[in-house]
Amino acid sequence: MHREEWPLRQGRPCVQIVLALVLNGHPFPRILLADTGAGSQTSGFELILDEHDCVLCGGNPLAPVTLGGAYIGSFPTYLLPVQIPALGFAMNLRVVGVPSVPAPFDGLACFSFLNRFHYGNFGNSASFGLES
Amino acid sequence: MSVAEDVQTLNRELARRINQEARSNSQSPYANKLVGIANGQVVVVTENWDDLAQSLRKVEPNPARTFAIEASRDYDEVHEIWGSA
């Protein structure tokens, strides 16, 4: 069993994923707000990122999805290779591309992504973690 | 319209027709499958996103010339993002 923990950022839970730049393959780490209120288990997407990052990292376009709430309307989606090296996690995930993301984060880790793992503070109120 | 835009339009229109067929006919070979399209043609039908990604990238390295769809999904369904943005 592997666990990775990240300190809260402005008091909010976050996770770090690693993408790869399509131009040179260099790692492109992104810090995401861990948001169980983003989508549901059946939403069909797992992350929300700046659309520019999706293109920079060579995402394959998928059919757009319709969002409501904090983001309203139809948004493009992409299939992107996503890693969390410390957990041995490497999969192609469905990612929604949006024009802007909530600072100071690079995007949102949605419920269906977090729910792949055991998640929480694991007894440390200053951090948030994932366990696989 | 550029060649790249032409290809994207072709891909999206093919995807739209495939999803329409899959949603109206549960016996469609595409029903509930992941369908990958490159340069206006179906190049992979699978049930696994990793397989889909690998096949698409092998056939067409330029992502802008590819498209994929989860056939039978209702893409008009609204997914709520509760208040973080």
Backbone of each chain as ProteinMPNN parsed JSONL, in Angstrom:
{"seq_chain_A": "MHREEWPLRQGRPCVQIVLALVLNGHPFPRILLADTGAGSQTSGFELILDEHDCVLCGGNPLAPVTLGGAYIGSFPTYLLPVQIPALGFAMNLRVVGVPSVPAPFDGLACFSFLNRFHYGNFGNSASFGLES", "coords_chain_A": {"N_chain_A": [[0.837, -1.203, 0.0], [0.534, 2.225, -0.86], [1.089, 5.593, 0.118], [0.534, 9.062, -0.399], [1.036, 12.326, 0.708], [-0.006, 15.755, 0.829], [0.715, 19.096, 1.833], [-1.885, 21.258, 3.109], [-3.186, 23.821, 1.023], [-3.514, 27.176, 1.222], [-5.262, 26.511, 3.227], [-6.806, 24.558, 2.068], [-7.634, 21.301, 0.725], [-5.37, 19.474, -1.353], [-4.018, 17.838, -4.29], [-1.202, 16.489, -6.025], [-0.597, 16.036, -9.396], [1.144, 14.599, -12.221], [1.731, 15.658, -15.414], [2.774, 15.399, -18.883], [4.73, 17.359, -21.03], [3.941, 17.77, -24.416], [5.72, 18.596, -26.314], [8.412, 18.106, -25.523], [8.364, 16.068, -23.74], [8.892, 16.579, -21.103], [8.299, 16.487, -17.546], [5.286, 17.839, -16.14], [4.195, 19.135, -13.536], [1.143, 19.519, -11.688], [-0.876, 21.231, -9.386], [-3.769, 20.398, -7.78], [-6.992, 21.34, -6.594], [-8.532, 19.318, -4.263], [-11.587, 18.173, -4.687], [-14.456, 17.05, -3.635], [-16.949, 17.825, -4.314], [-17.046, 18.247, -6.979], [-18.514, 17.19, -9.728], [-19.775, 13.788, -10.149], [-19.678, 10.266, -9.286], [-20.376, 9.153, -11.679], [-19.896, 10.966, -13.66], [-18.175, 10.941, -15.869], [-15.833, 12.299, -16.281], [-12.668, 13.129, -14.795], [-10.887, 15.044, -13.961], [-10.471, 18.629, -13.842], [-8.977, 20.991, -15.786], [-6.952, 23.811, -16.829], [-7.646, 24.679, -20.121], [-5.595, 25.241, -21.867], [-3.398, 23.867, -20.762], [-4.224, 21.247, -21.254], [-3.958, 21.06, -24.012], [-1.243, 21.669, -24.352], [-0.168, 19.389, -23.282], [-0.784, 17.434, -25.031], [-3.38, 16.332, -25.187], [-5.896, 14.112, -26.343], [-8.715, 15.066, -28.161], [-12.012, 14.772, -26.859], [-15.6, 14.168, -26.841], [-17.471, 17.103, -26.024], [-18.569, 18.115, -22.68], [-21.389, 18.965, -20.574], [-21.559, 21.367, -18.108], [-22.665, 22.507, -14.849], [-23.265, 24.927, -12.225], [-20.366, 25.973, -10.656], [-19.007, 26.175, -13.038], [-20.491, 26.9, -16.068], [-22.14, 25.623, -18.844], [-21.092, 24.301, -22.084], [-18.168, 22.378, -22.356], [-14.896, 21.611, -23.629], [-13.446, 18.319, -23.688], [-10.695, 16.151, -22.883], [-8.481, 13.38, -23.475], [-6.01, 12.418, -21.391], [-2.671, 11.484, -20.468], [-1.962, 10.747, -17.136], [-0.079, 10.991, -14.165], [0.742, 9.865, -10.846], [3.503, 9.574, -9.431], [4.519, 8.612, -6.919], [2.546, 6.951, -6.036], [2.493, 5.024, -7.887], [0.733, 5.409, -9.897], [-0.582, 5.587, -13.116], [-2.38, 6.53, -15.701], [-4.629, 6.998, -18.488], [-6.739, 9.669, -18.401], [-10.022, 11.19, -18.408], [-10.424, 14.556, -18.985], [-11.703, 17.736, -18.26], [-11.484, 20.721, -20.065], [-11.09, 24.06, -19.152], [-11.558, 27.67, -19.305], [-10.469, 29.117, -17.164], [-9.049, 28.54, -13.915], [-9.534, 27.996, -10.348], [-7.544, 30.136, -8.452], [-5.225, 29.408, -5.806], [-4.752, 27.233, -7.457], [-4.1, 24.693, -9.999], [-6.172, 23.476, -11.135], [-8.957, 21.178, -10.767], [-9.357, 18.23, -8.857], [-11.628, 15.873, -9.361], [-14.545, 14.271, -7.822], [-14.804, 11.631, -8.828], [-12.203, 10.986, -9.462], [-10.784, 11.244, -7.0], [-12.08, 9.261, -5.652], [-11.048, 6.943, -6.623], [-9.137, 6.189, -4.895], [-8.163, 5.604, -1.419], [-8.927, 8.385, 0.485], [-8.139, 11.444, 2.297], [-7.32, 13.015, 5.491], [-5.818, 11.335, 7.007], [-5.36, 11.428, 9.729], [-3.776, 13.66, 10.076], [-4.242, 16.928, 10.394], [-3.184, 18.974, 8.919], [-2.7, 18.246, 6.376], [-3.487, 16.599, 3.237], [-4.243, 13.511, 1.756], [-3.654, 10.735, -0.509], [-4.204, 7.277, -0.856], [-3.198, 4.203, -2.156]], "CA_chain_A": [[0.0, 0.0, 0.0], [1.321, 3.454, -0.957], [0.358, 6.814, 0.496], [1.192, 10.341, -0.686], [0.317, 13.42, 1.371], [0.396, 17.102, 0.434], [0.233, 20.092, 2.804], [-3.013, 22.073, 2.655], [-2.788, 25.052, 0.315], [-4.487, 28.181, 1.673], [-6.23, 25.815, 4.065], [-7.664, 23.659, 1.284], [-6.967, 20.042, 0.356], [-4.892, 19.434, -2.737], [-3.226, 16.686, -4.731], [-0.328, 16.822, -7.148], [-0.475, 15.077, -10.492], [2.209, 14.944, -13.156], [1.457, 15.488, -16.837], [4.02, 15.485, -19.662], [4.624, 18.294, -22.149], [3.992, 17.001, -25.664], [6.832, 19.063, -27.137], [9.705, 17.52, -25.162], [8.173, 14.972, -22.79], [9.268, 16.968, -19.735], [7.199, 16.422, -16.578], [4.557, 19.097, -15.966], [3.4, 18.908, -12.319], [-0.005, 20.403, -11.482], [-1.489, 21.117, -8.059], [-5.219, 20.479, -7.978], [-7.888, 21.327, -5.441], [-9.243, 18.044, -4.087], [-12.944, 18.702, -4.562], [-15.456, 15.98, -3.744], [-18.188, 18.393, -4.854], [-16.911, 18.445, -8.431], [-19.015, 16.035, -10.454], [-20.192, 12.606, -9.382], [-18.974, 9.043, -9.69], [-20.745, 8.773, -13.05], [-19.818, 12.147, -14.528], [-17.467, 10.676, -17.114], [-14.55, 13.015, -16.312], [-12.054, 12.98, -13.477], [-10.143, 16.245, -13.601], [-10.75, 19.86, -14.568], [-7.713, 21.711, -15.93], [-6.916, 24.874, -17.82], [-7.661, 24.047, -21.447], [-4.267, 25.425, -22.447], [-2.56, 22.767, -20.284], [-4.657, 20.015, -21.932], [-3.393, 21.074, -25.365], [0.216, 21.59, -24.191], [0.211, 18.03, -22.892], [-1.142, 16.499, -26.1], [-4.641, 15.63, -24.95], [-6.75, 13.757, -27.479], [-10.054, 15.623, -27.934], [-13.197, 13.917, -26.665], [-16.84, 14.936, -26.971], [-17.648, 18.064, -24.916], [-19.566, 17.815, -21.643], [-22.143, 20.119, -20.096], [-21.378, 21.572, -16.666], [-23.482, 23.491, -14.178], [-22.693, 25.329, -10.942], [-19.233, 26.895, -10.748], [-18.775, 26.338, -14.48], [-21.791, 26.724, -16.718], [-22.11, 25.542, -20.299], [-20.444, 23.159, -22.722], [-16.714, 22.52, -22.279], [-14.182, 20.518, -24.292], [-12.769, 17.348, -22.824], [-9.493, 15.561, -23.481], [-7.924, 12.176, -22.865], [-4.638, 12.826, -21.052], [-1.936, 10.594, -19.55], [-1.801, 11.391, -15.824], [0.683, 10.156, -13.227], [1.163, 10.224, -9.484], [4.585, 8.585, -9.364], [4.688, 7.989, -5.602], [1.501, 5.929, -5.86], [2.565, 4.1, -9.019], [-0.48, 5.619, -10.688], [-0.363, 6.112, -14.474], [-3.539, 6.171, -16.521], [-5.222, 8.032, -19.333], [-7.967, 10.128, -17.745], [-10.838, 12.189, -19.093], [-10.185, 15.846, -18.339], [-12.434, 18.863, -18.829], [-10.671, 21.92, -20.243], [-11.865, 25.278, -18.871], [-10.755, 28.867, -19.583], [-9.747, 29.571, -15.965], [-9.18, 27.642, -12.759], [-9.493, 28.811, -9.126], [-6.224, 30.344, -7.833], [-3.888, 29.213, -6.375], [-4.661, 25.856, -7.959], [-3.994, 24.512, -11.446], [-7.364, 22.778, -11.582], [-9.718, 20.443, -9.76], [-9.442, 16.774, -8.871], [-13.059, 15.657, -9.119], [-14.872, 13.162, -6.921], [-14.557, 10.309, -9.42], [-10.755, 10.732, -9.38], [-10.424, 11.004, -5.594], [-12.729, 8.029, -5.209], [-10.238, 5.795, -7.03], [-8.173, 5.94, -3.818], [-8.553, 6.04, -0.087], [-8.485, 9.778, 0.557], [-8.467, 12.132, 3.544], [-6.143, 13.6, 6.153], [-5.111, 10.233, 7.647], [-5.0, 11.811, 11.087], [-2.96, 14.878, 10.106], [-5.172, 17.968, 9.947], [-2.491, 19.962, 8.082], [-2.407, 17.712, 5.047], [-4.484, 15.767, 2.562], [-3.489, 12.452, 1.104], [-4.26, 9.628, -1.25], [-3.593, 5.983, -0.571], [-3.634, 3.211, -3.151]], "C_chain_A": [[0.869, 1.249, 0.0], [0.452, 4.642, -0.545], [1.201, 8.034, 0.114], [0.357, 11.442, -0.035], [0.876, 14.757, 0.914], [-0.122, 18.081, 1.48], [-0.955, 20.862, 2.236], [-2.478, 23.342, 1.994], [-3.873, 26.083, 0.573], [-5.631, 27.498, 2.422], [-7.123, 24.83, 3.328], [-6.901, 22.402, 0.866], [-6.534, 20.053, -1.104], [-4.151, 18.133, -3.005], [-2.327, 17.161, -5.869], [-0.313, 15.682, -8.155], [0.689, 15.515, -11.372], [1.726, 14.628, -14.568], [2.803, 15.502, -17.561], [3.789, 16.433, -20.833], [4.829, 17.545, -23.46], [5.231, 17.367, -26.471], [8.131, 18.329, -26.833], [9.586, 16.387, -24.14], [8.515, 15.327, -21.356], [8.063, 16.883, -18.802], [6.59, 17.805, -16.351], [3.632, 18.917, -14.758], [2.292, 19.944, -12.183], [-0.576, 20.148, -10.09], [-2.995, 21.364, -8.213], [-5.951, 20.529, -6.651], [-8.601, 19.978, -5.396], [-10.681, 18.376, -3.735], [-13.981, 17.595, -4.757], [-16.791, 16.491, -4.271], [-18.145, 18.625, -6.357], [-17.334, 17.169, -9.147], [-19.411, 14.898, -9.52], [-19.407, 11.4, -9.88], [-19.234, 8.7, -11.156], [-20.59, 9.927, -14.042], [-19.093, 11.892, -15.846], [-16.222, 11.53, -17.3], [-14.007, 12.998, -14.901], [-11.293, 14.209, -13.001], [-10.69, 17.432, -14.383], [-9.458, 20.667, -14.581], [-7.898, 22.891, -16.876], [-6.818, 24.229, -19.211], [-6.292, 24.138, -22.127], [-3.339, 24.276, -22.035], [-2.918, 21.456, -20.993], [-4.014, 19.922, -23.312], [-1.869, 20.946, -25.3], [0.679, 20.161, -23.918], [-0.358, 16.984, -23.858], [-2.418, 15.725, -25.873], [-5.376, 15.322, -26.248], [-8.148, 14.292, -27.217], [-11.125, 14.538, -27.805], [-14.432, 14.797, -26.853], [-16.989, 15.888, -25.783], [-18.705, 17.611, -23.916], [-20.241, 19.114, -21.212], [-22.007, 20.201, -18.573], [-22.373, 22.605, -16.146], [-22.841, 23.826, -12.842], [-21.57, 26.314, -11.15], [-18.81, 27.139, -12.19], [-20.093, 26.04, -15.175], [-21.602, 26.692, -18.227], [-21.416, 24.294, -20.795], [-18.938, 23.393, -22.753], [-16.042, 21.346, -22.983], [-13.597, 19.552, -23.274], [-11.644, 16.688, -23.608], [-9.144, 14.27, -22.745], [-6.431, 12.432, -22.665], [-3.962, 11.777, -20.178], [-1.595, 11.339, -18.258], [-1.044, 10.433, -14.905], [0.711, 10.746, -11.825], [2.256, 9.218, -9.154], [4.689, 7.87, -8.018], [3.664, 6.889, -5.341], [1.573, 4.865, -6.947], [1.358, 4.231, -9.927], [-0.113, 6.222, -12.041], [-1.505, 5.621, -15.338], [-3.911, 7.326, -17.435], [-6.579, 8.4, -18.74], [-8.704, 11.129, -18.621], [-10.807, 13.492, -18.292], [-11.015, 16.917, -19.036], [-11.483, 20.057, -18.926], [-11.527, 23.163, -20.049], [-10.971, 26.498, -19.089], [-9.975, 29.363, -18.374], [-10.035, 28.62, -14.817], [-9.015, 28.472, -11.481], [-8.089, 28.908, -8.533], [-6.307, 29.949, -6.359], [-3.709, 27.817, -6.972], [-4.556, 25.839, -9.477], [-5.206, 23.779, -11.998], [-8.038, 22.054, -10.431], [-9.545, 18.943, -9.959], [-10.865, 16.441, -8.444], [-13.295, 14.415, -8.258], [-14.506, 11.81, -7.527], [-13.06, 9.982, -9.458], [-10.37, 10.391, -7.941], [-10.924, 9.648, -5.133], [-12.06, 6.771, -5.764], [-9.373, 5.301, -5.872], [-8.889, 5.966, -2.463], [-8.077, 7.484, 0.019], [-8.901, 10.401, 1.875], [-7.214, 12.68, 4.193], [-5.34, 12.552, 6.921], [-4.557, 10.646, 9.019], [-4.14, 13.048, 11.201], [-3.786, 16.022, 9.525], [-4.514, 19.024, 9.068], [-2.231, 19.453, 6.674], [-3.597, 16.947, 4.494], [-3.702, 14.705, 1.802], [-4.344, 11.476, 0.336], [-3.483, 8.367, -0.921], [-4.111, 4.987, -1.595], [-3.303, 1.796, -2.69]], "O_chain_A": [[1.831, 1.337, 0.763], [-0.747, 4.686, -0.82], [2.42, 8.039, 0.284], [-0.862, 11.492, -0.198], [2.071, 14.887, 0.645], [-1.244, 17.941, 1.966], [-1.031, 21.093, 1.029], [-1.431, 23.861, 2.382], [-5.024, 25.886, 0.185], [-6.8, 27.856, 2.273], [-8.09, 24.322, 3.895], [-5.684, 22.432, 0.679], [-7.235, 20.57, -1.974], [-3.721, 17.432, -2.089], [-2.653, 18.112, -6.58], [-0.054, 14.528, -7.815], [1.159, 16.649, -11.283], [1.364, 13.494, -14.879], [3.851, 15.605, -16.924], [2.787, 16.33, -21.54], [5.779, 16.774, -23.598], [5.741, 16.543, -27.23], [8.872, 17.966, -27.747], [10.594, 15.815, -23.723], [8.44, 14.47, -20.476], [6.938, 17.17, -19.21], [7.295, 18.815, -16.368], [2.454, 18.594, -14.908], [2.482, 21.111, -12.524], [-0.738, 19.002, -9.67], [-3.422, 22.405, -8.711], [-5.577, 19.846, -5.698], [-9.202, 19.554, -6.383], [-10.969, 18.809, -2.62], [-14.338, 17.249, -5.883], [-17.664, 15.702, -4.634], [-19.1, 19.14, -6.939], [-16.594, 16.186, -9.168], [-19.388, 15.023, -8.295], [-18.577, 11.51, -10.783], [-18.418, 8.04, -11.8], [-21.11, 9.855, -15.156], [-19.373, 12.561, -16.841], [-15.61, 11.495, -18.368], [-14.755, 12.873, -13.931], [-11.079, 14.398, -11.804], [-11.292, 17.27, -15.445], [-8.907, 20.99, -13.528], [-8.874, 22.96, -17.623], [-5.998, 23.338, -19.433], [-5.885, 23.236, -22.86], [-2.579, 23.768, -22.86], [-2.038, 20.65, -21.298], [-3.58, 18.851, -23.734], [-1.268, 20.213, -26.086], [1.791, 19.78, -24.284], [-0.405, 15.796, -23.538], [-2.537, 14.582, -26.315], [-5.468, 16.167, -27.139], [-8.723, 14.011, -26.166], [-11.137, 13.545, -28.531], [-14.324, 16.014, -27.006], [-16.666, 15.517, -24.654], [-19.607, 16.839, -24.243], [-19.732, 20.209, -21.452], [-22.296, 19.246, -17.853], [-22.857, 23.458, -16.89], [-21.97, 23.095, -12.371], [-21.771, 27.372, -11.746], [-18.304, 28.213, -12.514], [-20.734, 25.029, -14.89], [-20.998, 27.588, -18.817], [-21.18, 23.351, -20.039], [-18.48, 24.473, -23.129], [-16.544, 20.223, -22.947], [-13.294, 19.928, -22.142], [-11.648, 16.673, -24.839], [-9.462, 14.092, -21.569], [-5.686, 12.634, -23.623], [-4.579, 11.237, -19.26], [-1.013, 12.423, -18.289], [-1.322, 9.234, -14.867], [0.704, 11.964, -11.644], [1.971, 8.13, -8.654], [4.921, 6.661, -7.974], [3.893, 6.0, -4.52], [0.8, 3.908, -6.931], [0.997, 3.294, -10.639], [0.579, 7.238, -12.109], [-1.586, 4.437, -15.667], [-3.554, 8.478, -17.188], [-7.457, 7.549, -18.596], [-8.111, 11.817, -19.452], [-11.116, 13.525, -17.101], [-11.027, 16.995, -20.264], [-10.764, 20.362, -17.975], [-12.564, 23.315, -20.695], [-9.747, 26.372, -19.06], [-8.919, 29.974, -18.538], [-11.089, 27.988, -14.746], [-8.416, 29.547, -11.525], [-7.504, 27.894, -8.152], [-7.348, 30.134, -5.729], [-2.597, 27.29, -6.978], [-4.873, 26.817, -10.153], [-5.268, 23.491, -13.193], [-7.725, 22.291, -9.264], [-9.582, 18.447, -11.085], [-11.258, 16.695, -7.305], [-12.385, 13.625, -8.003], [-13.965, 10.943, -6.84], [-12.692, 8.807, -9.482], [-9.714, 9.38, -7.688], [-10.281, 8.972, -4.33], [-12.455, 5.657, -5.419], [-8.932, 4.152, -5.86], [-10.069, 6.307, -2.378], [-6.932, 7.778, -0.325], [-9.868, 9.972, 2.504], [-6.172, 12.802, 3.549], [-4.27, 12.869, 7.439], [-3.452, 10.267, 9.407], [-3.799, 13.456, 12.311], [-4.008, 16.083, 8.316], [-5.205, 19.886, 8.523], [-1.613, 20.146, 5.866], [-4.576, 16.687, 5.193], [-2.626, 14.976, 1.27], [-5.562, 11.398, 0.498], [-2.267, 8.393, -0.732], [-5.309, 4.929, -1.871], [-3.595, 0.832, -3.398]]}, "seq_chain_B": "MSVAEDVQTLNRELARRINQEARSNSQSPYANKLVGIANGQVVVVTENWDDLAQSLRKVEPNPARTFAIEASRDYDEVHEIWGSA", "coords_chain_B": {"N_chain_B": [[-11.582, 27.517, -44.447], [-9.176, 25.639, -42.625], [-7.091, 22.722, -43.369], [-6.732, 21.204, -41.045], [-8.916, 22.05, -39.525], [-10.946, 21.115, -41.155], [-10.589, 18.339, -40.854], [-11.121, 18.077, -38.127], [-13.804, 18.827, -38.114], [-14.913, 16.789, -39.692], [-14.314, 14.561, -38.057], [-15.789, 15.146, -35.72], [-18.394, 15.209, -36.701], [-18.728, 12.584, -37.575], [-18.502, 11.306, -35.103], [-20.748, 12.341, -33.832], [-22.797, 11.175, -35.356], [-22.33, 8.468, -34.841], [-22.831, 8.341, -32.09], [-25.496, 9.06, -32.044], [-26.604, 6.895, -33.43], [-25.903, 4.784, -31.688], [-27.313, 5.481, -29.398], [-29.918, 5.25, -30.239], [-30.196, 2.655, -31.007], [-29.737, -0.189, -29.394], [-28.493, -2.431, -30.271], [-26.486, -1.662, -31.883], [-23.126, -1.873, -33.113], [-21.512, -0.102, -31.851], [-22.653, 0.551, -29.466], [-22.417, 1.562, -26.136], [-19.644, 1.469, -26.242], [-16.199, 2.582, -26.434], [-15.167, 4.794, -28.809], [-12.73, 5.488, -31.123], [-11.549, 7.955, -33.327], [-9.815, 8.904, -36.246], [-8.682, 11.239, -38.556], [-11.162, 11.329, -39.863], [-12.09, 8.725, -39.864], [-13.203, 5.708, -38.25], [-11.0, 4.233, -36.015], [-10.52, 2.692, -33.807], [-12.303, 0.588, -31.588], [-13.264, 0.037, -28.409], [-13.248, -0.973, -24.895], [-11.81, 0.257, -23.032], [-10.098, 2.994, -21.686], [-7.322, 3.419, -21.673], [-6.44, 1.651, -23.666], [-7.724, 2.816, -25.82], [-6.448, 5.35, -25.949], [-3.772, 4.597, -26.475], [-4.045, 3.304, -28.957], [-5.081, 5.339, -30.591], [-2.958, 7.223, -30.528], [-0.991, 5.779, -31.73], [-1.926, 5.401, -34.336], [-2.382, 8.038, -35.202], [-0.311, 10.515, -34.557], [-0.72, 13.241, -34.164], [-2.686, 14.926, -32.011], [-4.727, 16.715, -32.621], [-5.919, 15.808, -34.871], [-7.485, 13.764, -34.145], [-10.28, 12.179, -32.46], [-12.597, 11.229, -29.937], [-15.199, 9.235, -28.513], [-17.592, 8.298, -26.041], [-19.723, 6.081, -26.804], [-23.261, 6.068, -26.709], [-23.487, 7.607, -24.443], [-25.148, 10.309, -22.762], [-24.51, 13.344, -23.703], [-25.625, 15.745, -23.186], [-26.388, 15.824, -20.612], [-26.285, 17.534, -17.522], [-23.55, 18.221, -15.455], [-22.856, 18.853, -12.167], [-20.722, 21.236, -10.705], [-19.756, 21.985, -7.701], [-19.442, 25.025, -6.516], [-16.527, 25.8, -6.286], [-15.025, 27.264, -8.037]], "CA_chain_B": [[-11.357, 26.546, -43.371], [-7.909, 24.942, -42.824], [-7.195, 21.254, -43.459], [-6.903, 20.681, -39.677], [-10.309, 22.3, -39.128], [-11.753, 20.172, -41.936], [-10.488, 17.016, -40.224], [-11.852, 18.134, -36.854], [-15.242, 18.831, -38.415], [-15.25, 15.42, -40.117], [-14.264, 13.678, -36.89], [-16.904, 15.46, -34.806], [-19.652, 14.83, -37.329], [-18.787, 11.119, -37.506], [-18.766, 10.958, -33.695], [-22.149, 12.681, -33.545], [-23.66, 10.157, -35.982], [-22.134, 7.194, -34.114], [-23.54, 8.396, -30.8], [-26.937, 9.047, -32.344], [-26.952, 5.504, -33.752], [-25.773, 3.939, -30.486], [-28.364, 5.827, -28.437], [-31.239, 4.854, -30.743], [-30.2, 1.222, -31.301], [-28.846, -0.851, -28.431], [-27.78, -3.51, -30.974], [-25.399, -1.068, -32.666], [-21.797, -2.358, -32.679], [-20.841, 0.937, -31.065], [-23.395, 0.84, -28.231], [-21.668, 1.474, -24.879], [-18.213, 1.272, -26.503], [-15.378, 3.773, -26.647], [-14.885, 4.811, -30.242], [-11.672, 6.427, -31.487], [-11.629, 8.393, -34.723], [-8.667, 9.695, -36.713], [-8.771, 11.649, -39.959], [-12.49, 11.072, -40.414], [-12.421, 7.296, -39.893], [-13.11, 4.968, -36.985], [-9.76, 3.45, -36.008], [-10.495, 1.769, -32.664], [-13.514, 0.433, -30.782], [-12.755, -0.686, -27.253], [-13.968, -0.68, -23.65], [-10.8, 0.682, -22.074], [-9.559, 4.303, -22.097], [-5.886, 3.31, -21.969], [-6.33, 1.035, -25.006], [-8.162, 3.826, -26.792], [-5.402, 6.359, -26.078], [-2.596, 4.017, -27.134], [-4.359, 3.041, -30.367], [-5.195, 6.622, -31.297], [-1.644, 7.864, -30.661], [-0.205, 4.967, -32.67], [-2.447, 5.644, -35.687], [-2.267, 9.457, -35.57], [0.394, 11.199, -33.451], [-1.215, 14.608, -33.956], [-3.982, 14.797, -31.313], [-5.753, 17.581, -33.217], [-6.56, 15.082, -35.967], [-8.199, 12.623, -33.562], [-11.456, 12.493, -31.651], [-13.118, 9.985, -29.353], [-16.514, 9.385, -27.889], [-18.158, 7.163, -25.318], [-21.007, 5.943, -27.491], [-24.468, 5.874, -25.884], [-23.556, 8.574, -23.339], [-25.925, 11.531, -22.975], [-23.58, 14.453, -23.508], [-26.364, 16.95, -22.777], [-26.604, 15.771, -19.161], [-25.525, 18.584, -16.83], [-22.789, 17.738, -14.304], [-22.688, 19.983, -11.252], [-19.447, 21.517, -10.041], [-20.279, 22.787, -6.604], [-18.924, 26.212, -5.864], [-15.126, 26.005, -5.948], [-14.338, 28.116, -9.011]], "C_chain_B": [[-10.062, 25.763, -43.647], [-8.144, 23.438, -42.91], [-7.455, 20.664, -42.076], [-8.344, 20.874, -39.207], [-11.258, 21.378, -39.875], [-11.779, 18.804, -41.256], [-11.269, 17.003, -38.914], [-13.363, 18.102, -37.092], [-15.709, 17.442, -38.829], [-15.33, 14.478, -38.916], [-15.479, 13.886, -35.98], [-18.249, 15.041, -35.399], [-19.813, 13.302, -37.313], [-19.129, 10.674, -36.077], [-20.233, 11.22, -33.35], [-23.086, 11.613, -34.121], [-23.545, 8.814, -35.256], [-22.906, 7.217, -32.801], [-25.051, 8.379, -30.999], [-27.404, 7.613, -32.63], [-26.936, 4.629, -32.49], [-26.896, 4.214, -29.491], [-29.751, 5.388, -28.912], [-31.334, 3.356, -30.983], [-29.207, 0.514, -30.387], [-28.075, -2.016, -29.068], [-26.635, -2.964, -31.835], [-24.058, -1.618, -32.178], [-21.044, -1.342, -31.827], [-21.489, 1.162, -29.698], [-22.533, 0.56, -26.997], [-20.171, 1.194, -25.057], [-17.506, 2.627, -26.576], [-14.897, 3.726, -28.093], [-13.847, 5.897, -30.534], [-11.688, 6.688, -32.979], [-10.355, 9.163, -35.053], [-8.874, 9.987, -38.187], [-10.084, 11.223, -40.614], [-12.886, 9.615, -40.485], [-12.331, 6.689, -38.499], [-11.861, 4.096, -37.035], [-9.671, 2.505, -34.808], [-11.86, 1.78, -31.977], [-13.112, -0.463, -29.62], [-13.614, -0.371, -26.029], [-13.032, -0.071, -22.609], [-10.141, 1.974, -22.561], [-8.073, 4.237, -22.41], [-5.669, 2.687, -23.348], [-6.663, 2.064, -26.081], [-7.039, 4.844, -27.042], [-4.2, 5.803, -26.836], [-2.849, 3.806, -28.62], [-4.417, 4.342, -31.158], [-3.82, 7.239, -31.547], [-0.74, 7.091, -31.623], [-0.622, 5.284, -34.114], [-2.19, 7.084, -36.135], [-1.602, 10.217, -34.417], [-0.096, 12.618, -33.189], [-2.6, 14.559, -33.306], [-5.097, 15.614, -31.955], [-6.488, 16.884, -34.368], [-7.315, 13.854, -35.462], [-9.419, 13.122, -32.787], [-11.934, 11.162, -31.061], [-14.416, 10.271, -28.624], [-16.864, 8.112, -27.128], [-19.571, 7.0, -25.871], [-22.099, 5.54, -26.501], [-24.57, 6.86, -24.722], [-24.41, 9.775, -23.744], [-25.032, 12.731, -22.675], [-24.288, 15.767, -23.168], [-26.648, 16.957, -21.274], [-25.713, 16.819, -18.479], [-24.859, 17.994, -15.581], [-22.449, 18.924, -13.41], [-21.279, 20.041, -10.668], [-19.783, 22.492, -8.922], [-19.281, 23.809, -6.088], [-17.466, 26.394, -5.543], [-14.465, 27.035, -6.851], [-14.584, 29.597, -8.726]], "O_chain_B": [[-9.86, 25.278, -44.76], [-9.219, 22.937, -42.58], [-8.271, 19.755, -41.921], [-8.926, 19.991, -38.576], [-12.251, 20.911, -39.317], [-12.835, 18.19, -41.101], [-11.988, 16.048, -38.62], [-14.103, 17.437, -36.366], [-16.756, 16.969, -38.386], [-16.278, 13.705, -38.774], [-16.109, 12.927, -35.533], [-19.133, 14.576, -34.681], [-20.906, 12.792, -37.066], [-19.947, 9.775, -35.877], [-20.874, 10.422, -32.665], [-24.043, 11.196, -33.467], [-24.54, 8.11, -35.079], [-23.556, 6.237, -32.437], [-25.788, 7.766, -30.225], [-28.448, 7.176, -32.146], [-27.849, 3.835, -32.264], [-27.377, 3.301, -28.82], [-30.652, 5.178, -28.1], [-32.434, 2.829, -31.146], [-27.995, 0.605, -30.578], [-27.121, -2.528, -28.481], [-25.9, -3.738, -32.448], [-23.865, -1.811, -30.977], [-20.062, -1.678, -31.165], [-20.94, 1.881, -28.864], [-21.991, -0.533, -26.837], [-19.51, 0.735, -24.126], [-18.137, 3.669, -26.757], [-14.3, 2.745, -28.535], [-14.058, 7.072, -30.231], [-11.822, 5.77, -33.788], [-9.875, 9.967, -34.254], [-9.2, 9.094, -38.97], [-10.107, 10.81, -41.773], [-13.902, 9.28, -41.094], [-11.506, 7.09, -37.679], [-11.675, 3.318, -37.97], [-8.828, 1.608, -34.796], [-12.484, 2.828, -31.809], [-12.671, -1.594, -29.825], [-14.577, 0.392, -26.109], [-13.408, 0.097, -21.449], [-9.681, 2.05, -23.701], [-7.604, 4.926, -23.316], [-4.814, 3.141, -24.109], [-5.984, 2.17, -27.102], [-6.719, 5.16, -28.187], [-3.67, 6.457, -27.734], [-1.984, 4.089, -29.45], [-3.871, 4.436, -32.258], [-3.544, 7.721, -32.645], [0.156, 7.661, -32.246], [0.224, 5.417, -34.998], [-1.83, 7.331, -37.286], [-2.253, 10.528, -33.419], [0.099, 13.142, -32.092], [-3.578, 14.195, -33.959], [-6.271, 15.258, -31.853], [-7.557, 17.329, -34.784], [-7.733, 13.006, -36.251], [-9.562, 14.312, -32.503], [-11.693, 10.099, -31.634], [-14.683, 11.39, -28.184], [-16.485, 7.007, -27.517], [-20.496, 7.697, -25.455], [-21.863, 4.764, -25.575], [-25.617, 6.949, -24.08], [-24.402, 10.204, -24.898], [-24.828, 13.083, -21.514], [-23.639, 16.776, -22.896], [-27.091, 17.966, -20.725], [-24.54, 16.966, -18.82], [-25.514, 17.353, -14.76], [-21.824, 19.887, -13.855], [-20.728, 19.041, -10.207], [-20.057, 23.668, -9.163], [-18.383, 23.48, -5.313], [-17.16, 27.101, -4.583], [-13.45, 27.622, -6.476], [-14.08, 30.457, -9.448]]}, "name": "protein", "num_of_chains": 2, "seq": "MHREEWPLRQGRPCVQIVLALVLNGHPFPRILLADTGAGSQTSGFELILDEHDCVLCGGNPLAPVTLGGAYIGSFPTYLLPVQIPALGFAMNLRVVGVPSVPAPFDGLACFSFLNRFHYGNFGNSASFGLESMSVAEDVQTLNRELARRINQEARSNSQSPYANKLVGIANGQVVVVTENWDDLAQSLRKVEPNPARTFAIEASRDYDEVHEIWGSA"}
